[in-house]
Amino acid sequence: MKKIQMVDLKGQYAEIKDTINTSFQTVIENTAFINGPMVHEFQKNLEAYLGVKHVIPCANGTDALQIAMMGLGLKPGDEVITADFTFAATVEVIALLNLTPVLVDVNEDDFNINIEAIKKAITPKTKAIVPVHLFGQCANMEAVLEIAKEHELFVIEDNAQAIGANYRFKDGSKAKAGTIGDVGATSFFPSKNLGAYGDGGAIFTNNDDLAHTLRGIVNHGMYKRYHHDVVGVNSRLDSLQAAVLDAKLPNLDSYNKARQLSAKKYNQAFENIDNIITPKLSNGCGENICETCDCHVFHQYTLRLKNVDRDALAKHLNDNGIPCGVYYPIPLHSQKAYADERYDEADFPVTNQLVKEVISLPMHTELDDEQIECITSTIIKFINE
Ligand SMILES: *Cc1c(COP(=O)(O)O)cnc(C)c1O
């Protein structure tokens, strides 16, 4: 059996080696390392894939979130609501801009931001909601948009984990994750579903004026060379990363399909195990992953364990050469950097529970049946012992 890895980037590279090597060579010979033609080409191809008017490439996903918030003109003291159960980047940029983070609880079934908790957290100072499409499927965007409309709030989608996922509206229409709110932010960190060979990120919007503002902010606030109209940042996607991303983009749907197939096999193996709750599809596809499922792209395959010592299982897996992860072990409202007297433990029953129950299994495009069988049987054996 091939060694099991949490993410297998080598196997994926082997499949696209010739394309990547050729485009790397082209970029190196052109020496247009920054803002070269490759970046523009990738931008156009990603706009077409997502069906969004504007893609603004930038240096990483954290920058993408920060620049999105700067572009919307959020001001110190403005309250921004986001999920308590996510990677810290989301809340970090809110704090860095001197905005006030307002963390709220999530749903136990799909791990995404809880709609009632958002409603409860709204005050006259609330200016934006940042739904995070955690682990690969969209938050309840229809409800988020409704709240945003009623209270005149911006919606910034953190789409770092769900690129390529579709969101289904009640009327049957679909949109790609990240293109539904006012603005979306994504990351091309190597292990993300569309990963570069270094850092990268992008911002999406259908709003022409906002796109113009964002293009200036990523480039030192310049709209005309050496005319600095606003305070900006330096955040660029470099041409070598764009070359990798452009080579991988045509494969994104098949990469996501491979992840779904592995998720389906995991689900089947755990079907009758009472102590294991497999991931729930909350948007459009019903309970089970079907052949046409495109609403969950399984950035992570995350189980909830009931009456199982999660940390002992994680150790057992590691001892047996099976990597696993705990995303995330601490609620953001309990992190030293973000703890605040404003928060009441009673408002976070789900996150406080999830941090103790969740475990993420190896998930990437190269998992084979033998590996999945080894992972699932090791887990089931541990639980039954
Ligand atoms: C990865 C990630 C980010 C940050 O992306 P970087 O490219 O690493 O800066 C932000 N939000 C979420 C939910 C992520 O998973």
The ligand as an ORCA input file, in Angstrom:
! r2SCAN-3c Opt
* xyz 0 1
  C      -6.731     28.703      4.457
  C      -7.779     29.588      4.987
  C      -7.628     30.986      5.005
  C      -6.336     31.694      4.743
  O      -5.712     31.416      3.567
  P      -4.122     31.693      3.420
  O      -3.924     31.601      1.938
  O      -3.434     30.618      4.160
  O      -3.836     33.041      3.936
  C      -8.712     31.749      5.419
  N      -9.867     31.191      5.803
  C     -10.039     29.856      5.828
  C     -11.347     29.304      6.276
  C      -9.006     29.007      5.427
  O      -9.188     27.689      5.465
*
